[in-house]
Amino acid sequence: QSLTSVLSLDPSNDEARLRRAVAYLAAGRIDAAEKDYRELLTTADQAQRALFGLGAIAWRRHDTNAAIQFYQNYLSNSSPPSVRPGVAAERLKQLQGEE
């Protein structure tokens, strides 16, 4: 609720929108998380994180084609080392093995 309040006052607060998307995803509110992640795709600062989040949503939905697309896009644009590229790469290998 706090993040929604922040966004009602400042709809362009991308950090708050990202945190809300993560919170929605953790709470199982996948449609709400997807809406926030899709909005973040249009931002320069958070588009990369949005790709990972959308990949995670597709992964949870067992939407193999969408998950592959999001994770491939994420990995092709990923530059800073973190845990996420490893997670994305592992999921991508698993998904491509399922085809």
Order of alpha helices (4+ residues) and beta strands (2+ residues): alpha-alpha-alpha-alpha-alpha-alpha
